[in-house]
Amino acid sequence: MYDLKYLRENLDHIRTSLGRRGNDVPWADIQTLSEERRAVTTQVEQLRYELNKGSEEIARLRRAKAPAEEVMMAMKQVGDRIKVAEGTLRKVEDALTDVALRIPNLPHGSVPVGADASDNIEVRRWGTIPTFSSPPKPHWEVGENLGILDFDRAAKIAGARFSVMTGAGARLERALINYMLDLHTTQQHGYREVVPPLLVNRQTMTGTGQLPKFEEDLFRLRDEEYFLIPTAEVPVTNLHREEILSGDCLPLRYTAYTPCFRREAGSYGKDTRGLIRLHQFNKVELVVFTTPDGSYEELERLTGHAESVLQGLNLPYRVITLCTGDMGFSAAKTYDLEVWLPSQQQYREISSCSNFESFQARRAGIKYRPIGGKKEAKTDFVHTLNGSGLAVGRTLVAILENFQQPDGSVEIPSVLRPYMGGLERIQKE
């Protein structure tokens, strides 16, 4: 969200900086509304000035015991004009705010300029890509053969893009969640665990940037202004909505496991089989609130924490910097972690780690007071960050594919075995 005064004064700069990211922004409407807002604001201020001067004149006349009825009548008319002008101003500001809420965040200067995913830049790779004596099977085939994944019954219960996990598959999902949470809440990573609501209101969705632009991608309750969360980023970031945080307590780091719900409205025909793109999936999220001068250091730190999960599981992956044309609506800079999937012979996204700078904080009204600052000290907006630490279903996919064995079993990464009762392999059930 942009400050309306800043938006008016820097409209050309914002438009140029966004480039293709701003192609669907109605810039002409913003220009018109901004000019109208400025004109009506000037009118309101002028009328208020006249009202103040008139009030002073009425007071002077009364002190002089002179007739004041004519001036009082004139000031009543000014007051009526102010009410009309203020009503017009509210309508103009509401319209301008609605459009401003749909403008993407400005990319950081280090973000590569590009049109789409083909222009992303690889930063590093980790791990050894496994080799197989025969073509590796896709995860849905591995899971169904082992009797731990059931897509047919999921379709019967709910429809397409849902899954049922049973037996060792269900336990592996739970093991991954517990492993990730235990790793992130240790002293080394230092995140505070949160169990947030899965239903949130419209103001909460607006605060993190899902509304108003992406309403069609969300699941909304039919008769209520409640939405199922698409990610824990939404409720956890809004923990401090409309708050002023003490600089002494920053950075604040939170982690949360939640189910996530997405319509996947724009992905028909993509990943229609398996666990890659579901309407409901589990994820462990990392959220950080920090000061502007420390946010990019926090981005590197957070990304490293997400990477440590993959390293602990011994899953090969790469880190890429998203270009301007592939970056999310609210992000100023994003690193994607992509895990290797043998059946596809390519890396696929398993985590996005983003710095939103003050974009979300402005929408949600999250500020901080500098360290040691008194109550009257000037406040500023925090910077917010978040990342998947990790998407649980996609991590399970990577395990089934990378650790599949010739006999159809799947080796369990050693760090997960304590969570699996010591089980070393998943065999056919």
C-alpha positions as CSV (number, residue, x, y, z in Angstrom):
1,M,0.0,0.0,0.0
2,Y,1.3,3.4,-0.9
3,D,0.7,6.6,1.0
4,L,-1.7,8.6,-1.1
5,K,0.4,11.8,-1.1
6,Y,3.5,9.8,-2.0
7,L,1.6,8.1,-4.8
8,R,0.5,11.4,-6.3
9,E,4.0,13.0,-6.1
10,N,5.9,9.9,-7.4
11,L,3.4,8.3,-9.8
12,D,5.7,8.4,-12.8
13,H,8.6,6.9,-10.7
14,I,6.4,4.1,-9.4
15,R,5.1,3.3,-12.9
16,T,8.6,3.2,-14.4
17,S,10.0,1.2,-11.5
18,L,7.3,-1.4,-11.7
19,G,7.7,-1.9,-15.5
20,R,5.7,-5.0,-16.6
21,R,4.6,-5.6,-13.0
22,G,2.3,-2.6,-13.4
23,N,0.8,-3.5,-16.7
24,D,-2.7,-4.0,-15.3
25,V,-2.7,-1.0,-13.0
26,P,-5.1,1.7,-14.2
27,W,-2.6,4.5,-14.1
28,A,-4.9,7.1,-15.8
29,D,-7.6,6.5,-13.1
30,I,-5.0,7.0,-10.4
31,Q,-3.8,10.3,-12.0
32,T,-7.4,11.5,-12.3
33,L,-8.4,10.5,-8.7
34,S,-5.2,11.9,-7.3
35,E,-5.8,15.3,-8.9
36,E,-9.4,15.2,-7.8
37,R,-8.4,14.4,-4.2
38,R,-5.9,17.3,-4.2
39,A,-8.5,19.7,-5.5
40,V,-11.2,18.6,-3.1
41,T,-8.7,18.6,-0.2
42,T,-7.8,22.2,-1.1
43,Q,-11.5,23.1,-1.2
44,V,-12.2,21.6,2.3
45,E,-9.2,23.4,3.8
46,Q,-10.3,26.7,2.3
47,L,-13.9,26.2,3.6
48,R,-12.5,25.3,7.1
49,Y,-10.4,28.5,7.0
50,E,-13.5,30.5,6.1
51,L,-15.4,28.8,9.0
52,N,-12.7,29.6,11.5
53,K,-12.5,33.2,10.4
54,G,-16.3,33.5,10.5
55,S,-16.3,32.0,14.1
56,E,-13.8,34.6,15.1
57,E,-16.0,37.3,13.6
58,I,-19.1,36.1,15.4
59,A,-17.2,36.1,18.7
60,R,-16.0,39.7,18.0
61,L,-19.5,40.8,17.2
62,R,-20.9,39.2,20.4
63,R,-18.2,40.9,22.5
64,A,-19.3,44.2,20.9
65,K,-23.0,43.3,21.5
66,A,-23.5,43.8,17.8
67,P,-25.9,41.7,15.6
68,A,-24.3,38.4,14.5
69,E,-27.2,36.6,12.8
70,E,-26.2,37.4,9.2
71,V,-22.6,36.0,9.8
72,M,-24.0,33.0,11.7
73,M,-26.3,32.2,8.7
74,A,-23.4,32.5,6.3
75,M,-21.3,30.2,8.5
76,K,-24.1,27.6,8.6
77,Q,-24.0,27.6,4.8
78,V,-20.2,27.2,4.9
79,G,-20.6,24.3,7.4
80,D,-23.1,22.6,5.0
81,R,-20.7,23.0,2.1
82,I,-17.9,21.5,4.2
83,K,-20.1,18.4,4.9
84,V,-20.7,18.0,1.2
85,A,-17.1,18.5,0.3
86,E,-15.9,16.1,3.0
87,G,-18.4,13.4,1.7
88,T,-17.0,13.9,-1.8
89,L,-13.4,13.7,-0.4
90,R,-14.2,10.4,1.4
91,K,-15.6,8.9,-1.8
92,V,-12.6,10.0,-3.8
93,E,-10.1,8.7,-1.2
94,D,-12.0,5.4,-1.0
95,A,-11.8,4.9,-4.7
96,L,-8.2,5.9,-4.8
97,T,-7.3,3.6,-1.9
98,D,-9.1,0.7,-3.6
99,V,-6.9,1.2,-6.7
100,A,-3.8,1.8,-4.7
101,L,-4.3,-1.5,-2.9
102,R,-3.9,-3.2,-6.2
103,I,-0.5,-1.7,-7.1
104,P,2.4,-4.2,-6.6
105,N,5.3,-3.4,-4.3
106,L,8.4,-1.8,-5.9
107,P,11.2,-4.3,-6.5
108,H,14.5,-3.8,-4.6
109,G,17.4,-2.5,-6.7
110,S,19.2,-5.9,-6.6
111,V,16.3,-7.7,-8.2
112,P,17.1,-8.7,-11.8
113,V,14.8,-7.2,-14.5
114,G,13.0,-9.8,-16.5
115,A,9.7,-10.8,-18.0
116,D,9.1,-14.3,-16.6
117,A,10.7,-17.3,-14.9
118,S,13.2,-17.7,-17.7
119,D,14.9,-14.5,-16.5
120,N,15.4,-15.7,-12.9
121,I,19.0,-16.0,-11.8
122,E,20.4,-19.1,-10.1
123,V,22.4,-18.2,-6.9
124,R,23.7,-21.6,-5.7
125,R,23.1,-25.3,-5.7
126,W,23.4,-27.8,-2.9
127,G,23.5,-31.6,-2.7
128,T,24.1,-34.5,-5.1
129,I,21.4,-35.5,-7.7
130,P,20.7,-39.2,-7.2
131,T,21.1,-41.8,-9.9
132,F,18.9,-44.7,-10.6
133,S,19.3,-48.0,-12.4
134,S,15.9,-47.5,-14.1
135,P,13.7,-44.5,-14.8
136,P,12.6,-43.1,-11.4
137,K,8.8,-43.3,-10.8
138,P,6.7,-40.1,-10.0
139,H,5.8,-39.7,-6.4
140,W,2.1,-40.5,-6.9
141,E,3.0,-43.9,-8.4
142,V,5.5,-44.6,-5.6
143,G,2.9,-43.6,-2.9
144,E,0.0,-45.6,-4.4
145,N,2.2,-48.7,-4.9
146,L,3.2,-48.4,-1.2
147,G,-0.5,-48.0,-0.2
148,I,0.2,-44.6,1.6
149,L,-1.4,-42.2,-1.0
150,D,-5.0,-42.5,-2.1
151,F,-6.2,-39.9,-4.7
152,D,-9.3,-41.8,-5.8
153,R,-10.9,-41.7,-2.3
154,A,-9.9,-38.1,-1.9
155,A,-11.7,-37.3,-5.1
156,K,-14.8,-39.1,-3.8
157,I,-14.7,-37.2,-0.5
158,A,-13.9,-33.7,-1.8
159,G,-13.1,-33.6,-5.5
160,A,-10.0,-33.0,-7.7
161,R,-6.8,-31.6,-6.2
162,F,-7.2,-33.3,-2.8
163,S,-5.3,-36.2,-1.3
164,V,-5.6,-38.8,1.4
165,M,-2.5,-40.1,3.2
166,T,-2.7,-43.2,5.3
167,G,-0.4,-45.3,7.5
168,A,3.3,-44.5,7.1
169,G,2.5,-41.7,4.6
170,A,0.4,-39.9,7.2
171,R,3.1,-40.5,9.8
172,L,5.8,-39.2,7.4
173,E,3.7,-36.0,6.9
174,R,3.5,-35.5,10.7
175,A,7.1,-36.3,11.1
176,L,8.1,-33.6,8.6
177,I,5.9,-31.0,10.4
178,N,7.5,-31.9,13.8
179,Y,11.0,-31.9,12.4
180,M,10.6,-28.5,10.8
181,L,9.0,-26.9,13.9
182,D,11.6,-28.4,16.2
183,L,14.4,-27.2,14.0
184,H,13.0,-23.6,13.8
185,T,12.2,-23.2,17.4
186,T,15.7,-24.3,18.7
187,Q,18.0,-21.6,20.1
188,Q,20.0,-21.7,16.9
189,H,17.1,-20.6,14.7
190,G,15.1,-18.8,17.5
191,Y,11.6,-18.6,16.2
192,R,8.5,-18.5,18.5
193,E,5.9,-21.0,17.6
194,V,2.3,-19.8,16.9
195,V,-0.9,-21.7,16.4
196,P,-3.1,-19.1,14.6
197,P,-6.7,-19.1,13.4
198,L,-7.3,-20.8,10.0
199,L,-10.2,-18.4,9.3
200,V,-9.5,-14.7,9.0
201,N,-11.4,-11.5,8.2
202,R,-11.2,-9.2,5.2
203,Q,-9.0,-6.7,7.0
204,T,-6.5,-9.4,7.8
205,M,-6.3,-10.6,4.1
206,T,-6.0,-7.0,3.0
207,G,-3.1,-6.4,5.4
208,T,-0.8,-9.0,3.8
209,G,-1.8,-8.2,0.2
210,Q,-4.2,-11.0,-0.7
211,L,-7.1,-8.6,-1.0
212,P,-8.5,-7.0,-3.0
213,K,-6.5,-8.2,-6.0
214,F,-6.6,-11.9,-5.5
215,E,-10.0,-12.6,-4.1
216,E,-10.8,-15.2,-6.8
217,D,-7.9,-17.4,-5.5
218,L,-9.3,-17.6,-2.0
219,F,-11.9,-19.8,-0.3
220,R,-14.5,-17.6,1.3
221,L,-17.3,-18.6,3.6
222,R,-20.6,-18.2,1.8
223,D,-22.5,-16.1,4.3
224,E,-19.7,-14.5,6.3
225,E,-16.7,-12.2,5.7
226,Y,-14.3,-15.0,6.7
227,F,-11.7,-16.5,4.4
228,L,-9.7,-19.8,4.8
229,I,-6.0,-18.8,5.0
230,P,-3.8,-19.5,1.9
231,T,-0.7,-19.5,4.1
232,A,0.2,-18.9,7.8
233,E,1.8,-15.7,6.7
234,V,-1.6,-14.1,6.7
235,P,-2.6,-14.5,10.4
236,V,0.9,-14.4,11.8
237,T,1.8,-11.1,10.1
238,N,-1.5,-9.7,11.4
239,L,-0.6,-10.6,15.0
240,H,0.8,-7.0,15.3
241,R,-1.7,-5.2,13.0
242,E,-2.3,-1.6,14.2
243,E,0.4,-1.9,16.8
244,I,3.5,0.1,17.6
245,L,6.3,-2.3,18.5
246,S,9.3,-1.4,20.6
247,G,12.6,-1.3,18.7
248,D,14.1,-3.1,21.6
249,C,12.2,-6.3,20.8
250,L,13.0,-6.4,17.1
251,P,13.5,-8.5,15.2
252,L,10.5,-10.7,16.1
253,R,10.6,-14.2,14.6
254,Y,7.6,-16.5,14.4
255,T,7.0,-20.0,13.0
256,A,3.7,-21.7,12.5
257,Y,2.4,-24.9,11.1
258,T,-1.1,-24.7,9.4
259,P,-3.1,-26.3,6.7
260,C,-3.4,-23.9,3.7
261,F,-6.2,-23.5,1.3
262,R,-6.0,-22.2,-2.3
263,R,-8.3,-22.3,-5.3
264,E,-5.4,-22.6,-7.7
265,A,-7.7,-20.7,-10.1
266,G,-5.0,-19.9,-12.6
267,S,-3.4,-23.4,-12.7
268,Y,-5.8,-25.6,-14.6
269,G,-3.9,-28.2,-16.6
270,K,-0.8,-27.8,-14.4
271,D,0.3,-30.6,-12.1
272,T,-3.1,-32.2,-12.2
273,R,-1.7,-35.5,-10.7
274,G,0.0,-35.9,-7.3
275,L,0.7,-33.6,-4.4
276,I,2.4,-30.6,-6.1
277,R,-0.7,-28.4,-6.6
278,L,-3.6,-29.1,-4.2
279,H,-6.5,-27.0,-2.8
280,Q,-5.5,-28.0,0.7
281,F,-1.9,-28.7,1.9
282,N,0.3,-28.3,5.0
283,K,3.1,-25.8,5.4
284,V,5.4,-24.6,8.1
285,E,5.9,-20.8,7.8
286,L,8.6,-18.4,9.0
287,V,7.6,-14.7,9.6
288,V,9.9,-11.9,10.7
289,F,9.3,-8.3,11.8
290,T,12.4,-6.1,11.8
291,T,13.8,-2.6,11.3
292,P,14.4,-1.3,7.8
293,D,18.2,-1.3,8.2
294,G,18.3,-5.0,9.1
295,S,15.7,-6.5,6.7
296,Y,18.0,-7.7,4.0
297,E,20.3,-9.3,6.5
298,E,17.2,-11.0,7.9
299,L,16.2,-12.2,4.4
300,E,19.5,-14.0,4.0
301,R,19.1,-15.5,7.5
302,L,15.6,-16.7,6.9
303,T,16.5,-18.2,3.5
304,G,19.3,-20.1,5.2
305,H,16.9,-21.5,7.8
306,A,14.7,-22.8,5.1
307,E,17.7,-24.3,3.3
308,S,18.8,-26.0,6.5
309,V,15.6,-28.2,6.4
310,L,16.5,-29.5,2.9
311,Q,20.1,-30.0,4.0
312,G,19.1,-32.0,7.0
313,L,16.9,-34.2,4.8
314,N,19.8,-34.5,2.3
315,L,17.6,-33.3,-0.6
316,P,19.4,-31.6,-3.5
317,Y,18.1,-28.1,-4.3
318,R,19.0,-24.8,-5.8
319,V,18.4,-21.2,-4.8
320,I,17.2,-18.7,-7.4
321,T,16.5,-14.9,-7.3
322,L,13.2,-14.1,-8.9
323,C,13.2,-11.4,-11.6
324,T,10.8,-8.5,-11.6
325,G,8.3,-10.3,-13.9
326,D,8.1,-13.5,-11.8
327,M,8.0,-12.0,-8.3
328,G,4.9,-12.0,-6.1
329,F,2.6,-9.0,-5.7
330,S,3.8,-7.9,-2.2
331,A,7.5,-8.8,-2.4
332,A,10.4,-6.4,-2.9
333,K,12.8,-9.3,-3.3
334,T,12.3,-13.1,-3.3
335,Y,14.5,-16.1,-3.2
336,D,12.9,-19.4,-4.3
337,L,14.3,-22.7,-3.1
338,E,13.7,-25.4,-5.7
339,V,14.1,-29.1,-4.8
340,W,15.2,-31.8,-7.3
341,L,12.4,-34.1,-8.5
342,P,13.9,-37.1,-10.4
343,S,10.7,-38.1,-12.2
344,Q,10.6,-34.7,-13.8
345,Q,14.4,-34.2,-14.2
346,Q,14.1,-30.7,-12.9
347,Y,14.0,-28.5,-9.9
348,R,10.6,-27.5,-8.5
349,E,9.7,-24.7,-6.1
350,I,9.4,-25.8,-2.4
351,S,9.9,-22.5,-0.7
352,S,9.7,-18.8,-1.4
353,C,11.5,-16.4,1.0
354,S,10.6,-12.8,0.6
355,N,11.3,-9.3,2.0
356,F,8.2,-7.1,1.7
357,E,10.0,-4.1,3.2
358,S,7.2,-1.8,4.5
359,F,4.6,-2.8,2.0
360,Q,2.6,-5.0,4.2
361,A,3.2,-2.9,7.3
362,R,1.7,0.1,5.7
363,R,-1.4,-1.9,4.8
364,A,-1.7,-3.4,8.3
365,G,-0.5,-0.3,10.3
366,I,2.5,-2.1,11.9
367,K,5.0,0.4,13.2
368,Y,8.0,0.5,15.6
369,R,9.5,3.1,17.9
370,P,13.3,3.3,17.8
371,I,15.4,1.7,20.5
372,G,15.4,3.9,23.6
373,G,12.9,6.2,22.0
374,K,10.4,8.0,24.3
375,K,6.7,7.7,23.9
376,E,6.6,10.8,21.8
377,A,9.5,9.7,19.6
378,K,8.8,9.4,15.8
379,T,7.7,6.0,14.7
380,D,8.3,4.2,11.4
381,F,6.9,1.2,9.6
382,V,8.6,-2.2,10.3
383,H,9.8,-4.4,7.5
384,T,8.1,-7.8,7.2
385,L,9.5,-11.0,5.8
386,N,8.3,-14.5,5.4
387,G,9.3,-17.8,3.9
388,S,8.1,-21.4,3.7
389,G,10.1,-23.5,6.0
390,L,8.9,-25.7,4.2
391,A,5.9,-26.7,2.2
392,V,5.3,-30.1,3.8
393,G,3.5,-31.9,0.9
394,R,6.2,-30.9,-1.6
395,T,8.9,-32.1,0.8
396,L,7.2,-35.4,1.1
397,V,7.1,-35.6,-2.7
398,A,10.8,-35.0,-2.9
399,I,11.5,-37.7,-0.3
400,L,9.4,-40.3,-2.1
401,E,11.1,-39.5,-5.4
402,N,14.7,-39.0,-4.3
403,F,14.8,-41.9,-1.9
404,Q,12.8,-44.5,-3.8
405,Q,14.5,-47.9,-3.9
406,P,14.6,-50.6,-6.7
407,D,12.2,-52.8,-4.6
408,G,9.6,-50.1,-4.5
409,S,10.4,-49.1,-0.9
410,V,11.4,-45.6,0.2
411,E,14.3,-44.9,2.5
412,I,13.5,-42.4,5.3
413,P,16.1,-39.6,5.9
414,S,17.9,-40.3,9.2
415,V,16.7,-37.0,10.8
416,L,13.1,-38.2,10.5
417,R,13.6,-41.7,11.9
418,P,13.2,-40.7,15.5
419,Y,9.8,-39.2,14.6
420,M,8.9,-42.4,12.7
421,G,9.5,-44.7,15.7
422,G,12.9,-45.7,14.3
423,L,11.5,-46.9,11.0
424,E,14.2,-46.8,8.3
425,R,12.1,-47.6,5.2
426,I,8.6,-47.5,4.1
427,Q,7.5,-50.8,2.7
428,K,4.4,-51.8,0.9
429,E,1.5,-51.9,3.3
